[in-house]
Amino acid sequence: MSFVIAPAAPVAVPVAGSQDSFPVRRVYCVGRNYAEHIKEMGNDVRDPPFFFAKPADAVVVGGAGIPYPPKTEDFQHEVELVVAIGKDGADIAVENALDHVYGYACGLDMTRRDLQAIAKKAGRPWEMAKGFDASAPIGTIEPASAIGHPQTGKITLSVNGVERQCGDLGDQIWSVAETIAYLSQFVVLKAGDIIMTGTPAGVSAVIKGDVLEGEIAGIGKVRTVIG
Ligand code: MN
């Protein structure tokens, strides 16, 4: 096939212990999944989860720096467990859901919090608050074939070496299996999709020059610098 303009390069996340990469199709995000973060944002813990999306090319890999984005004065980090889907499915049962996971990584759901607050108040979409350029730094993917399906593990984020966020995967309100099952009721999940599964408490603003380091015990790290 020939194209009238050059097609965009595929977005790919490196896989640990391999020369191969995981090709990204779609990026789904869970809005609220840790009780302490829901409380800090002033929301009700009993609400069901909801989803939003980022464009695939918002993903940044290899520890590359990201620009301080325009149109914000409140640019915040959210460290998250990233689930990489390796097998298609719709209406997936909770008990089969982990069969659809290729692997896991640590990622950052970077957020223009001031734009999100305006969107929430006005009942507008979140895309410009969440789905902007370079808004999804992601670390190396660890295959589930190597590490299994961690249900617990400390998840942290530090800025310039000082811890800002700390939680445990075991504190997720909706488990990975439940999230996959629920999301697959709304859309057909395809191999190549990734799901960012929500952030623990401690979100805060960053400025130019800050070094962000996220880590999930047993899964991996993500690092970026705000440029
Ligand atoms: Mn998030």
Boltz pocket constraint, residues with backbone or C-beta under 6 A from the ligand:
constraints:
  - pocket:
      binder: B
      contacts: [[A, 29], [A, 30], [A, 31], [A, 78], [A, 80], [A, 109], [A, 196], [A, 198], [A, 199]]
      max_distance: 6.0
